Amino acid sequence: MLELDASDFKAAAGHLGAALGARADACLRYALAQAQLRGGDKATAAATMQAMVLEQPANYEARMTLGRLLRDQLQYDPAAVQFSAATKLKPDALEAWNELLGMLLELKNYPAALQTLEKFAATGRRDGGVPLVPGDHAGRAATT
């Protein structure tokens, strides 16, 4: 873990990978994915997070992290799947709804984007009495 502090992410990934081989552990897997990501290996980090999601399908943070890794690699369909699962795990999590909506708009799936807005509105989430709308995507979805 000292390598992470010293920004030697490739060495950290090597040590974490070896430790993970000795025992499967969600914390080690997450740390390995972070080291891989910081070392510039987004594809391997995504594969590591995919393994974590398979082991722990109800892990909200793993789903969000994997979704963002996939999004950053322009893999919008699989990213949307992860963000959709995250909204089911935490229906009041604005960030999950926002990410899902963004992916649906990138995919030009406007009917699903509008349905996503409606589902989010049904959660009743409010901020200071004003209903929250994920991101600034609402206008795009409604007018397209």
TIMI-2910 file (N, C-alpha, C, CB; in pm, 1 decimal, decimal comma, always signed):
<rs>
+----------+----------+----------+----------+----------+----------+----------+----------+----------+----------+----------+----------+------+
!      n_x !      n_y !      n_z !     ca_x !     ca_y !     ca_z !      c_x !      c_y !      c_z !     cb_x !     cb_y !     cb_z ! resn !
+----------+----------+----------+----------+----------+----------+----------+----------+----------+----------+----------+----------+------+
!    +81,4 !   -119,2 !     +0,0 !     +0,0 !     +0,0 !     +0,0 !    +86,3 !   +126,3 !     +0,0 !    -92,9 !     -0,6 !   +119,9 !  Met !
!   +212,3 !   +112,1 !    +40,8 !   +301,0 !   +227,4 !    +37,4 !   +319,5 !   +277,4 !   -105,0 !   +436,1 !   +192,5 !    +99,0 !  Leu !
!   +312,6 !   +184,7 !   -202,7 !   +328,0 !   +225,1 !   -341,7 !   +216,2 !   +319,9 !   -383,5 !   +330,2 !   +102,5 !   -432,8 !  Glu !
!    +94,6 !   +298,5 !   -331,7 !    -15,1 !   +388,8 !   -364,6 !    +15,1 !   +529,1 !   -315,5 !   -146,5 !   +338,7 !   -304,2 !  Leu !
!    +69,4 !   +538,7 !   -194,5 !   +104,3 !   +669,4 !   -140,5 !   +218,3 !   +733,7 !   -219,5 !   +142,9 !   +657,0 !     +6,8 !  Asp !
!   +308,7 !   +651,8 !   -273,2 !   +423,4 !   +703,2 !   -347,1 !   +394,0 !   +716,7 !   -496,5 !   +543,5 !   +612,4 !   -326,1 !  Ala !
!   +271,4 !   +692,9 !   -536,1 !   +226,9 !   +702,7 !   -675,8 !   +291,7 !   +598,7 !   -766,8 !   +256,3 !   +840,8 !   -729,2 !  Ser !
!   +337,7 !   +487,9 !   -711,4 !   +390,6 !   +378,3 !   -792,0 !   +277,1 !   +278,0 !   -808,9 !   +518,4 !   +311,7 !   -725,1 !  Asp !
!   +183,4 !   +313,9 !   -896,0 !    +60,1 !   +238,2 !   -907,6 !    +79,9 !   +101,2 !   -970,6 !    -39,2 !   +315,9 !   -987,4 !  Phe !
!   +175,2 !    +87,9 !  -1060,3 !   +200,2 !    -43,7 !  -1121,7 !   +253,4 !   -141,3 !  -1018,2 !   +299,8 !    -31,5 !  -1239,2 !  Lys !
!   +344,0 !    -95,6 !   -933,1 !   +395,5 !   -182,1 !   -826,6 !   +284,6 !   -216,2 !   -728,3 !   +513,1 !   -114,6 !   -753,0 !  Ala !
!   +203,1 !   -116,8 !   -695,7 !    +91,6 !   -141,2 !   -604,1 !     -4,3 !   -243,5 !   -662,9 !    +17,1 !    -10,4 !   -573,0 !  Ala !
!    -32,1 !   -230,3 !   -792,3 !   -123,0 !   -325,6 !   -857,1 !    -64,6 !   -465,6 !   -852,9 !   -151,0 !   -284,2 !  -1002,8 !  Ala !
!    +65,4 !   -477,1 !   -871,5 !   +129,6 !   -608,7 !   -864,2 !   +116,1 !   -671,4 !   -727,3 !   +275,6 !   -597,7 !   -900,1 !  Gly !
!   +142,4 !   -594,7 !   -622,7 !   +131,0 !   -645,3 !   -485,6 !    -13,7 !   -678,0 !   -450,3 !   +187,0 !   -542,9 !   -386,3 !  His !
!   -104,5 !   -590,3 !   -490,0 !   -245,5 !   -614,0 !   -459,7 !   -298,5 !   -735,3 !   -536,2 !   -329,0 !   -489,7 !   -493,5 !  Leu !
!   -255,3 !   -750,5 !   -661,3 !   -296,5 !   -866,9 !   -739,2 !   -248,8 !   -995,9 !   -675,5 !   -243,9 !   -856,8 !   -881,2 !  Gly !
!   -125,1 !   -995,8 !   -625,9 !    -71,9 !  -1114,8 !   -557,8 !   -150,1 !  -1143,0 !   -430,7 !    +77,7 !  -1096,7 !   -524,7 !  Ala !
!   -180,1 !  -1038,1 !   -355,3 !   -257,5 !  -1056,5 !   -232,0 !   -397,6 !  -1107,1 !   -263,5 !   -265,5 !   -924,7 !   -152,8 !  Ala !
!   -455,3 !  -1057,5 !   -371,1 !   -589,0 !  -1099,9 !   -410,0 !   -588,7 !  -1246,1 !   -453,0 !   -642,5 !  -1011,4 !   -522,8 !  Leu !
!   -480,5 !  -1287,9 !   -517,1 !   -469,4 !  -1428,1 !   -556,6 !   -467,1 !  -1520,2 !   -436,2 !   -344,7 !  -1449,5 !   -640,1 !  Gly !
!   -411,5 !  -1472,2 !   -326,2 !   -404,6 !  -1552,6 !   -204,6 !   -538,5 !  -1559,6 !   -133,1 !   -299,8 !  -1496,7 !   -111,2 !  Ala !
!   -616,2 !  -1452,5 !   -142,9 !   -749,3 !  -1452,5 !    -78,9 !   -837,3 !  -1349,9 !   -147,9 !   -739,0 !  -1421,7 !    +74,3 !  Arg !
!   -954,2 !  -1395,0 !   -186,4 !  -1049,5 !  -1304,2 !   -251,1 !  -1109,2 !  -1212,4 !   -144,8 !  -1162,3 !  -1383,9 !   -325,9 !  Ala !
!  -1097,7 !  -1085,3 !   -165,9 !  -1143,1 !   -987,6 !    -68,1 !  -1190,3 !   -863,3 !   -143,1 !  -1029,9 !   -952,5 !    +34,2 !  Asp !
!  -1308,6 !   -816,2 !   -110,5 !  -1365,9 !   -701,6 !   -181,6 !  -1279,7 !   -576,5 !   -165,8 !  -1507,4 !   -673,8 !   -131,3 !  Ala !
!  -1226,1 !   -554,3 !    -47,5 !  -1142,9 !   -435,2 !    -25,6 !  -1016,1 !   -441,9 !   -109,8 !  -1106,7 !   -420,9 !   +123,7 !  Cys !
!   -954,6 !   -560,0 !   -115,7 !   -834,9 !   -575,3 !   -198,6 !   -868,4 !   -556,2 !   -345,8 !   -771,2 !   -713,3 !   -176,4 !  Leu !
!   -981,0 !   -611,0 !   -388,4 !  -1020,2 !   -599,1 !   -529,0 !  -1044,3 !   -451,7 !   -564,3 !  -1147,7 !   -683,8 !   -557,8 !  Arg !
!  -1110,7 !   -379,6 !   -475,5 !  -1136,2 !   -237,7 !   -500,3 !  -1004,2 !   -160,1 !   -505,2 !  -1229,4 !   -179,2 !   -391,0 !  Tyr !
!   -913,7 !   -187,4 !   -411,3 !   -784,0 !   -119,2 !   -408,8 !   -704,4 !   -152,4 !   -535,1 !   -703,5 !   -159,0 !   -282,3 !  Ala !
!   -712,2 !   -277,7 !   -580,9 !   -643,7 !   -317,2 !   -702,9 !   -699,0 !   -239,4 !   -822,1 !   -657,8 !   -468,6 !   -726,2 !  Leu !
!   -829,9 !   -228,6 !   -830,9 !   -890,8 !   -153,3 !   -941,6 !   -847,5 !     -7,2 !   -937,5 !  -1044,8 !   -163,1 !   -935,8 !  Ala !
!   -839,7 !    +50,9 !   -818,8 !   -795,9 !   +190,2 !   -806,7 !   -650,9 !   +205,7 !   -851,2 !   -812,2 !   +239,3 !   -662,1 !  Gln !
!   -565,3 !   +111,3 !   -812,5 !   -424,8 !   +117,0 !   -853,5 !   -413,5 !   +101,5 !  -1004,9 !   -342,5 !     +7,3 !   -781,9 !  Ala !
!   -490,7 !     +9,9 !  -1061,8 !   -488,8 !     -9,2 !  -1206,7 !   -536,1 !   +117,0 !  -1278,3 !   -576,7 !   -129,1 !  -1246,5 !  Gln !
!   -641,4 !   +176,3 !  -1226,9 !   -695,0 !   +297,9 !  -1286,7 !   -593,3 !   +411,9 !  -1279,1 !   -825,3 !   +338,5 !  -1217,0 !  Leu !
!   -535,1 !   +430,9 !  -1163,3 !   -437,4 !   +539,1 !  -1146,9 !   -310,0 !   +513,2 !  -1225,6 !   -403,7 !   +557,7 !   -999,9 !  Arg !
!   -283,5 !   +386,7 !  -1254,9 !   -169,9 !   +351,3 !  -1338,4 !   -201,3 !   +362,9 !  -1486,6 !   -124,7 !   +211,5 !  -1307,0 !  Gly !
!   -324,8 !   +403,9 !  -1518,7 !   -363,5 !   +427,3 !  -1657,1 !   -423,4 !   +308,0 !  -1728,8 !   -247,1 !   +472,9 !  -1732,0 !  Gly !
!   -450,6 !   +200,8 !  -1657,5 !   -502,5 !    +79,4 !  -1719,9 !   -652,7 !    +66,9 !  -1692,6 !   -426,8 !    -45,7 !  -1667,6 !  Asp !
!   -731,2 !   +147,5 !  -1762,6 !   -876,0 !   +150,6 !  -1739,9 !   -943,7 !    +18,4 !  -1773,7 !   -938,6 !   +261,3 !  -1821,7 !  Lys !
!   -898,3 !    -47,5 !  -1879,3 !   -961,8 !   -173,2 !  -1920,1 !   -944,3 !   -280,8 !  -1812,8 !   -903,0 !   -222,0 !  -2054,0 !  Ala !
!   -823,9 !   -291,3 !  -1757,3 !   -799,3 !   -390,4 !  -1652,5 !   -874,4 !   -353,4 !  -1525,3 !   -648,7 !   -402,7 !  -1623,7 !  Thr !
!   -879,2 !   -224,1 !  -1494,4 !   -955,1 !   -179,1 !  -1377,2 !  -1102,5 !   -215,7 !  -1392,7 !   -939,5 !    -26,1 !  -1357,0 !  Ala !
!  -1156,3 !   -198,4 !  -1513,3 !  -1296,6 !   -234,4 !  -1537,6 !  -1317,2 !   -384,3 !  -1520,3 !  -1340,2 !   -191,0 !  -1679,0 !  Ala !
!  -1223,1 !   -464,9 !  -1568,2 !  -1234,3 !   -610,5 !  -1552,3 !  -1229,2 !   -649,1 !  -1405,2 !  -1122,1 !   -682,5 !  -1629,7 !  Ala !
!  -1144,1 !   -582,3 !  -1329,1 !  -1135,3 !   -608,5 !  -1185,2 !  -1266,7 !   -572,5 !  -1116,5 !  -1018,8 !   -529,1 !  -1122,4 !  Thr !
!  -1323,4 !   -458,0 !  -1152,4 !  -1451,3 !   -417,6 !  -1092,1 !  -1564,9 !   -509,4 !  -1137,5 !  -1484,0 !   -271,2 !  -1128,4 !  Met !
!  -1558,0 !   -557,4 !  -1261,6 !  -1660,1 !   -651,4 !  -1309,5 !  -1659,2 !   -777,6 !  -1222,6 !  -1635,7 !   -688,0 !  -1459,4 !  Gln !
!  -1540,3 !   -826,3 !  -1188,9 !  -1530,1 !   -943,2 !  -1101,4 !  -1591,0 !   -912,9 !   -964,7 !  -1382,9 !   -986,8 !  -1085,9 !  Ala !
!  -1569,0 !   -792,5 !   -915,4 !  -1624,2 !   -754,5 !   -785,5 !  -1777,1 !   -749,4 !   -791,4 !  -1567,7 !   -618,0 !   -740,8 !  Met !
!  -1830,6 !   -695,6 !   -900,8 !  -1976,3 !   -689,0 !   -916,4 !  -2035,8 !   -829,9 !   -924,4 !  -2013,6 !   -607,8 !  -1042,8 !  Val !
!  -1965,4 !   -919,9 !   -991,7 !  -2014,2 !  -1058,5 !   -998,6 !  -2014,5 !  -1124,2 !   -861,5 !  -1928,3 !  -1140,8 !  -1095,2 !  Leu !
!  -1913,9 !  -1092,7 !   -779,9 !  -1906,4 !  -1146,7 !   -644,0 !  -2007,4 !  -1081,3 !   -550,8 !  -1766,4 !  -1128,7 !   -588,3 !  Glu !
!  -2031,5 !   -952,4 !   -571,1 !  -2118,1 !   -874,5 !   -481,8 !  -2216,3 !   -791,5 !   -564,1 !  -2033,6 !   -782,5 !   -389,3 !  Gln !
!  -2317,5 !   -854,5 !   -621,7 !  -2409,5 !   -780,2 !   -708,1 !  -2489,1 !   -670,4 !   -636,0 !  -2505,1 !   -876,1 !   -771,8 !  Pro !
!  -2496,2 !   -676,2 !   -505,0 !  -2570,4 !   -574,4 !   -429,9 !  -2480,1 !   -463,2 !   -377,9 !  -2643,4 !   -638,7 !   -313,8 !  Ala !
!  -2357,4 !   -454,4 !   -427,7 !  -2263,5 !   -351,8 !   -383,8 !  -2282,1 !   -227,1 !   -470,3 !  -2116,4 !   -403,6 !   -391,5 !  Asn !
!  -2347,7 !   -128,4 !   -415,0 !  -2377,4 !     -3,9 !   -486,1 !  -2250,6 !    +64,4 !   -537,3 !  -2453,9 !    +91,4 !   -395,0 !  Tyr !
!  -2150,9 !    +79,2 !   -451,4 !  -2028,0 !   +149,1 !   -490,3 !  -1956,5 !    +76,4 !   -603,6 !  -1934,2 !   +163,2 !   -369,9 !  Glu !
!  -1955,9 !    -56,1 !   -599,7 !  -1892,1 !   -132,7 !   -707,5 !  -1964,5 !   -109,3 !   -839,1 !  -1890,0 !   -283,4 !   -674,0 !  Ala !
!  -2097,4 !   -108,2 !   -835,2 !  -2175,3 !    -83,2 !   -957,0 !  -2148,1 !    +56,1 !  -1013,0 !  -2325,0 !    -99,6 !   -928,8 !  Arg !
!  -2143,9 !   +155,6 !   -925,4 !  -2118,3 !   +292,6 !   -970,5 !  -1976,4 !   +307,2 !  -1026,7 !  -2139,4 !   +391,4 !   -854,6 !  Met !
!  -1880,1 !   +247,3 !   -959,7 !  -1741,6 !   +255,8 !  -1007,1 !  -1727,5 !   +187,8 !  -1141,8 !  -1645,2 !   +192,4 !   -905,6 !  Thr !
!  -1784,0 !    +67,8 !  -1155,2 !  -1777,5 !     -3,5 !  -1282,7 !  -1849,5 !    +76,1 !  -1391,6 !  -1839,3 !   -144,6 !  -1269,3 !  Leu !
!  -1965,6 !   +129,4 !  -1360,1 !  -2039,3 !   +209,2 !  -1457,5 !  -1958,5 !   +328,1 !  -1506,8 !  -2169,4 !   +257,3 !  -1397,6 !  Gly !
!  -1890,8 !   +394,9 !  -1416,7 !  -1810,2 !   +511,3 !  -1456,3 !  -1689,1 !   +469,9 !  -1540,1 !  -1763,4 !   +588,3 !  -1331,9 !  Arg !
!  -1627,6 !   +357,7 !  -1503,4 !  -1515,4 !   +308,4 !  -1583,9 !  -1561,7 !   +275,2 !  -1725,2 !  -1451,7 !   +184,1 !  -1518,1 !  Leu !
!  -1675,0 !   +210,3 !  -1736,4 !  -1729,1 !   +176,2 !  -1868,1 !  -1768,8 !   +301,7 !  -1945,1 !  -1850,0 !    +82,6 !  -1853,8 !  Leu !
!  -1830,5 !   +395,8 !  -1876,0 !  -1869,2 !   +522,6 !  -1938,8 !  -1747,3 !   +594,1 !  -1995,4 !  -1941,5 !   +613,3 !  -1837,7 !  Arg !
!  -1640,2 !   +598,6 !  -1917,7 !  -1519,0 !   +667,1 !  -1960,6 !  -1453,2 !   +599,3 !  -2080,3 !  -1421,0 !   +674,6 !  -1846,1 !  Asp !
!  -1485,7 !   +472,6 !  -2101,7 !  -1435,3 !   +399,3 !  -2218,2 !  -1537,5 !   +398,9 !  -2331,6 !  -1399,5 !   +255,2 !  -2179,2 !  Gln !
!  -1639,4 !   +484,1 !  -2318,5 !  -1745,3 !   +500,7 !  -2418,3 !  -1826,8 !   +373,2 !  -2439,8 !  -1685,1 !   +545,1 !  -2549,9 !  Leu !
!  -1833,6 !   +289,8 !  -2338,8 !  -1914,6 !   +168,3 !  -2342,4 !  -2047,7 !   +199,2 !  -2272,3 !  -1839,7 !    +46,7 !  -2273,5 !  Gln !
!  -2131,6 !   +273,7 !  -2341,7 !  -2251,7 !   +329,5 !  -2280,2 !  -2356,8 !   +224,8 !  -2245,0 !  -2312,1 !   +430,7 !  -2371,8 !  Tyr !
!  -2375,3 !   +123,6 !  -2329,5 !  -2475,0 !    +20,9 !  -2297,7 !  -2442,6 !    -51,1 !  -2167,0 !  -2484,4 !    -80,6 !  -2411,5 !  Asp !
!  -2321,7 !   -108,3 !  -2153,6 !  -2292,2 !   -176,1 !  -2027,6 !  -2287,0 !    -80,4 !  -1908,5 !  -2160,9 !   -249,8 !  -2038,9 !  Pro !
!  -2247,1 !    +44,4 !  -1933,0 !  -2247,1 !   +142,2 !  -1823,8 !  -2389,6 !   +167,0 !  -1776,4 !  -2181,2 !   +275,2 !  -1868,5 !  Ala !
!  -2482,6 !   +179,2 !  -1870,9 !  -2623,4 !   +201,2 !  -1834,6 !  -2677,1 !    +85,7 !  -1751,2 !  -2709,6 !   +219,0 !  -1960,7 !  Ala !
!  -2635,8 !    -36,3 !  -1783,6 !  -2679,3 !   -153,4 !  -1705,5 !  -2634,4 !   -139,5 !  -1560,4 !  -2623,0 !   -284,6 !  -1766,7 !  Val !
!  -2509,7 !    -96,0 !  -1540,5 !  -2458,0 !    -80,4 !  -1404,4 !  -2529,4 !    +31,4 !  -1329,3 !  -2308,2 !    -52,7 !  -1408,0 !  Gln !
!  -2552,1 !   +143,7 !  -1396,2 !  -2620,3 !   +255,0 !  -1330,1 !  -2766,2 !   +220,2 !  -1300,4 !  -2612,8 !   +381,6 !  -1417,2 !  Phe !
!  -2828,8 !   +145,3 !  -1389,3 !  -2966,1 !   +101,8 !  -1365,2 !  -2972,3 !    +12,4 !  -1240,9 !  -3021,9 !    +26,9 !  -1488,7 !  Ser !
!  -2877,1 !    -80,2 !  -1230,6 !  -2872,5 !   -166,7 !  -1112,0 !  -2850,3 !    -83,2 !   -986,0 !  -2760,8 !   -273,0 !  -1126,1 !  Ala !
!  -2767,7 !    +20,1 !   -996,8 !  -2741,4 !   +107,1 !   -881,3 !  -2868,0 !   +180,3 !   -837,6 !  -2631,0 !   +208,9 !   -914,7 !  Ala !
!  -2951,6 !   +222,4 !   -934,0 !  -3075,8 !   +291,7 !   -895,8 !  -3170,3 !   +197,6 !   -822,4 !  -3145,9 !   +349,9 !  -1020,1 !  Thr !
!  -3162,4 !    +70,4 !   -853,6 !  -3246,9 !    -27,6 !   -783,4 !  -3194,0 !    -53,6 !   -642,4 !  -3253,6 !   -160,2 !   -862,7 !  Lys !
!  -3062,2 !    -48,4 !   -627,5 !  -3002,5 !    -69,5 !   -495,8 !  -3024,6 !    +49,7 !   -403,3 !  -2853,6 !    -96,9 !   -509,7 !  Leu !
!  -3018,0 !   +169,7 !   -459,8 !  -3037,9 !   +293,5 !   -381,9 !  -3128,8 !   +385,4 !   -461,7 !  -2900,8 !   +364,7 !   -349,4 !  Lys !
!  -3259,8 !   +365,2 !   -451,4 !  -3353,2 !   +443,8 !   -532,6 !  -3348,2 !   +594,7 !   -507,5 !  -3491,7 !   +395,6 !   -507,9 !  Pro !
!  -3294,3 !   +637,3 !   -394,3 !  -3289,4 !   +780,9 !   -367,0 !  -3152,7 !   +842,9 !   -399,6 !  -3323,4 !   +806,4 !   -221,2 !  Asp !
!  -3064,2 !   +767,5 !   -465,0 !  -2929,9 !   +817,1 !   -496,1 !  -2932,8 !   +897,3 !   -626,1 !  -2829,0 !   +699,7 !   -507,1 !  Ala !
!  -2928,4 !  +1028,0 !   -612,9 !  -2934,7 !  +1117,8 !   -727,8 !  -2823,1 !  +1089,2 !   -827,8 !  -2927,1 !  +1262,6 !   -681,7 !  Leu !
!  -2702,9 !  +1058,4 !   -779,9 !  -2590,9 !  +1036,8 !   -871,6 !  -2615,4 !   +916,2 !   -962,0 !  -2460,9 !  +1017,5 !   -793,0 !  Glu !
!  -2677,3 !   +812,0 !   -911,6 !  -2704,7 !   +693,7 !   -994,1 !  -2806,7 !   +728,1 !  -1103,2 !  -2756,8 !   +576,3 !   -906,1 !  Ala !
!  -2912,0 !   +800,0 !  -1065,2 !  -3013,2 !   +840,7 !  -1163,5 !  -2951,4 !   +932,7 !  -1269,1 !  -3131,8 !   +911,8 !  -1093,4 !  Trp !
!  -2867,1 !  +1025,0 !  -1225,0 !  -2803,3 !  +1119,2 !  -1316,5 !  -2714,5 !  +1045,8 !  -1416,8 !  -2720,9 !  +1222,4 !  -1238,3 !  Asn !
!  -2635,8 !   +951,0 !  -1367,3 !  -2548,1 !   +874,2 !  -1456,4 !  -2630,0 !   +790,6 !  -1554,4 !  -2454,4 !   +783,1 !  -1374,7 !  Glu !
!  -2736,0 !   +725,8 !  -1505,3 !  -2821,3 !   +645,6 !  -1592,9 !  -2883,8 !   +732,7 !  -1700,9 !  -2930,9 !   +574,6 !  -1511,8 !  Leu !
!  -2936,2 !   +845,6 !  -1660,6 !  -2998,3 !   +936,5 !  -1756,5 !  -2897,5 !   +982,9 !  -1861,4 !  -3058,5 !  +1057,3 !  -1684,1 !  Leu !
!  -2777,7 !  +1016,8 !  -1818,5 !  -2673,7 !  +1058,0 !  -1912,1 !  -2642,0 !   +949,9 !  -2014,4 !  -2548,3 !  +1095,2 !  -1836,9 !  Gly !
!  -2635,4 !   +825,1 !  -1969,5 !  -2606,4 !   +714,6 !  -2061,9 !  -2720,0 !   +694,8 !  -2161,6 !  -2582,0 !   +584,4 !  -1984,0 !  Met !
!  -2842,7 !   +702,7 !  -2113,9 !  -2957,3 !   +684,7 !  -2203,6 !  -2961,8 !   +795,0 !  -2308,4 !  -3088,7 !   +682,5 !  -2123,6 !  Leu !
!  -2924,7 !   +914,5 !  -2269,8 !  -2920,5 !  +1024,6 !  -2366,7 !  -2806,9 !  +1005,7 !  -2465,7 !  -2905,4 !  +1159,1 !  -2294,8 !  Leu !
!  -2691,5 !   +960,4 !  -2418,6 !  -2579,9 !   +932,5 !  -2510,6 !  -2619,7 !   +824,9 !  -2611,4 !  -2453,6 !   +887,9 !  -2432,0 !  Glu !
!  -2699,4 !   +729,3 !  -2566,8 !  -2745,9 !   +621,2 !  -2654,5 !  -2864,5 !   +665,0 !  -2740,9 !  -2785,0 !   +498,9 !  -2571,1 !  Leu !
!  -2908,6 !   +789,2 !  -2719,7 !  -3025,3 !   +844,5 !  -2790,6 !  -3151,0 !   +760,1 !  -2767,7 !  -2996,2 !   +854,0 !  -2941,0 !  Lys !
!  -3159,2 !   +702,6 !  -2649,1 !  -3276,0 !   +624,5 !  -2609,9 !  -3367,2 !   +717,9 !  -2529,3 !  -3234,9 !   +495,6 !  -2526,0 !  Asn !
!  -3431,9 !   +808,5 !  -2602,0 !  -3509,7 !   +913,4 !  -2537,9 !  -3633,4 !   +861,3 !  -2464,5 !  -3551,3 !  +1014,0 !  -2640,4 !  Tyr !
!  -3705,2 !   +762,1 !  -2517,6 !  -3817,9 !   +709,6 !  -2439,8 !  -3773,1 !   +654,1 !  -2303,6 !  -3889,7 !   +600,0 !  -2519,5 !  Pro !
!  -3661,5 !   +579,4 !  -2301,4 !  -3612,4 !   +526,4 !  -2174,2 !  -3564,1 !   +639,4 !  -2083,6 !  -3498,9 !   +425,3 !  -2198,2 !  Ala !
!  -3506,5 !   +744,7 !  -2142,8 !  -3461,6 !   +859,0 !  -2062,6 !  -3580,6 !   +926,4 !  -1994,7 !  -3385,6 !   +960,9 !  -2150,8 !  Ala !
!  -3690,0 !   +943,0 !  -2068,0 !  -3810,2 !  +1002,2 !  -2007,5 !  -3867,7 !   +911,3 !  -1899,7 !  -3916,7 !  +1029,6 !  -2115,1 !  Leu !
!  -3866,3 !   +781,3 !  -1923,9 !  -3913,6 !   +687,0 !  -1821,4 !  -3825,8 !   +695,2 !  -1696,9 !  -3914,6 !   +542,4 !  -1876,4 !  Gln !
!  -3696,5 !   +713,4 !  -1717,1 !  -3603,4 !   +726,1 !  -1605,3 !  -3636,2 !   +850,7 !  -1523,6 !  -3457,8 !   +731,7 !  -1656,0 !  Thr !
!  -3665,8 !   +961,2 !  -1590,4 !  -3705,6 !  +1082,9 !  -1519,1 !  -3833,4 !  +1060,3 !  -1439,6 !  -3724,9 !  +1198,8 !  -1617,5 !  Leu !
!  -3928,8 !   +989,1 !  -1499,9 !  -4054,5 !   +961,6 !  -1430,8 !  -4031,8 !   +871,9 !  -1309,6 !  -4155,0 !   +896,7 !  -1526,3 !  Glu !
!  -3947,6 !   +770,0 !  -1325,0 !  -3917,9 !   +680,7 !  -1212,0 !  -3849,4 !   +757,1 !  -1100,1 !  -3829,8 !   +562,9 !  -1257,1 !  Lys !
!  -3756,2 !   +845,3 !  -1137,1 !  -3689,3 !   +923,9 !  -1034,5 !  -3788,5 !  +1015,3 !   -964,4 !  -3575,1 !  +1005,9 !  -1095,4 !  Phe !
!  -3876,5 !  +1078,7 !  -1040,8 !  -3977,0 !  +1167,6 !   -980,6 !  -4065,8 !  +1089,7 !   -883,7 !  -4063,6 !  +1234,7 !  -1090,4 !  Ala !
!  -4090,6 !   +963,6 !   -915,0 !  -4175,5 !   +880,3 !   -828,5 !  -4108,9 !   +848,9 !   -695,0 !  -4210,8 !   +750,4 !   -899,3 !  Ala !
!  -3976,6 !   +866,1 !   -686,0 !  -3909,6 !   +841,3 !   -558,2 !  -3945,3 !   +949,8 !   -456,9 !  -3756,8 !   +834,8 !   -577,5 !  Thr !
!  -3992,9 !  +1064,2 !   -507,5 !  -4032,6 !  +1172,5 !   -417,8 !  -3915,0 !  +1248,6 !   -359,2 !  -4115,8 !  +1118,0 !   -306,7 !  Gly !
!  -3796,2 !  +1227,9 !   -410,2 !  -3678,2 !  +1296,9 !   -357,2 !  -3693,3 !  +1446,6 !   -379,0 !  -3548,1 !  +1244,9 !   -424,2 !  Arg !
!  -3671,4 !  +1520,6 !   -273,1 !  -3684,9 !  +1666,3 !   -278,4 !  -3568,7 !  +1731,5 !   -206,1 !  -3818,8 !  +1711,8 !   -216,8 !  Arg !
!  -3539,4 !  +1852,5 !   -247,6 !  -3433,9 !  +1930,9 !   -184,8 !  -3493,6 !  +2067,2 !   -151,6 !  -3307,0 !  +1944,0 !   -278,1 !  Asp !
!  -3517,6 !  +2091,8 !    -25,0 !  -3576,0 !  +2218,5 !    +16,0 !  -3717,4 !  +2236,1 !    -37,7 !  -3488,9 !  +2333,1 !    -30,0 !  Gly !
!  -3789,6 !  +2126,0 !    -53,8 !  -3927,2 !  +2133,4 !   -101,2 !  -3941,2 !  +2133,1 !   -252,1 !  -3991,2 !  +2254,7 !    -47,4 !  Gly !
!  -3828,5 !  +2142,5 !   -324,6 !  -3832,0 !  +2145,3 !   -471,1 !  -3792,2 !  +2007,2 !   -522,0 !  -3736,9 !  +2256,7 !   -528,9 !  Val !
!  -3873,1 !  +1947,8 !   -610,1 !  -3834,4 !  +1817,0 !   -663,6 !  -3700,2 !  +1825,7 !   -736,1 !  -3943,0 !  +1763,6 !   -759,0 !  Pro !
!  -3615,8 !  +1728,0 !   -712,1 !  -3486,0 !  +1723,9 !   -778,8 !  -3500,7 !  +1659,7 !   -915,5 !  -3382,7 !  +1647,1 !   -693,9 !  Leu !
!  -3425,1 !  +1709,1 !  -1010,1 !  -3419,2 !  +1650,5 !  -1143,9 !  -3272,7 !  +1618,2 !  -1169,3 !  -3478,5 !  +1748,1 !  -1255,1 !  Val !
!  -3241,9 !  +1495,3 !  -1206,8 !  -3103,0 !  +1461,3 !  -1230,5 !  -3039,4 !  +1550,3 !  -1337,0 !  -3091,8 !  +1316,5 !  -1271,0 !  Pro !
!  -2923,6 !  +1604,9 !  -1304,7 !  -2843,9 !  +1684,1 !  -1397,9 !  -2922,7 !  +1789,8 !  -1473,2 !  -2778,7 !  +1594,0 !  -1495,7 !  Gly !
!  -2875,4 !  +1825,5 !  -1588,1 !  -2947,7 !  +1919,5 !  -1672,3 !  -3002,4 !  +1846,5 !  -1794,1 !  -2856,6 !  +2036,8 !  -1714,9 !  Asp !
!  -3020,2 !  +1715,8 !  -1777,9 !  -3062,7 !  +1631,8 !  -1888,8 !  -3213,3 !  +1639,6 !  -1915,4 !  -3023,4 !  +1489,2 !  -1861,8 !  His !
!  -3287,4 !  +1686,5 !  -1818,7 !  -3433,0 !  +1682,5 !  -1832,1 !  -3482,0 !  +1756,6 !  -1954,8 !  -3497,8 !  +1740,3 !  -1709,3 !  Ala !
!  -3429,2 !  +1873,8 !  -1979,1 !  -3471,2 !  +1951,4 !  -2095,2 !  -3436,4 !  +1881,7 !  -2224,6 !  -3408,2 !  +2088,4 !  -2092,5 !  Gly !
!  -3319,1 !  +1823,1 !  -2231,0 !  -3278,7 !  +1750,3 !  -2351,3 !  -3372,4 !  +1634,4 !  -2379,7 !  -3135,9 !  +1699,2 !  -2337,3 !  Arg !
!  -3406,9 !  +1559,4 !  -2274,6 !  -3492,8 !  +1441,8 !  -2294,2 !  -3633,0 !  +1481,8 !  -2333,4 !  -3497,3 !  +1357,0 !  -2168,1 !  Ala !
!  -3682,4 !  +1587,8 !  -2274,7 !  -3820,2 !  +1628,6 !  -2298,2 !  -3840,2 !  +1696,6 !  -2434,1 !  -3864,7 !  +1721,5 !  -2188,3 !  Ala !
!  -3734,3 !  +1756,2 !  -2488,0 !  -3750,3 !  +1830,9 !  -2612,3 !  -3696,7 !  +1758,7 !  -2734,5 !  -3682,7 !  +1962,6 !  -2600,2 !  Thr !
!  -3641,9 !  +1642,3 !  -2714,7 !  -3583,8 !  +1569,4 !  -2828,2 !  -3681,4 !  +1468,2 !  -2884,6 !  -3455,1 !  +1499,1 !  -2786,4 !  Thr !
+----------+----------+----------+----------+----------+----------+----------+----------+----------+----------+----------+----------+------+
</rs>
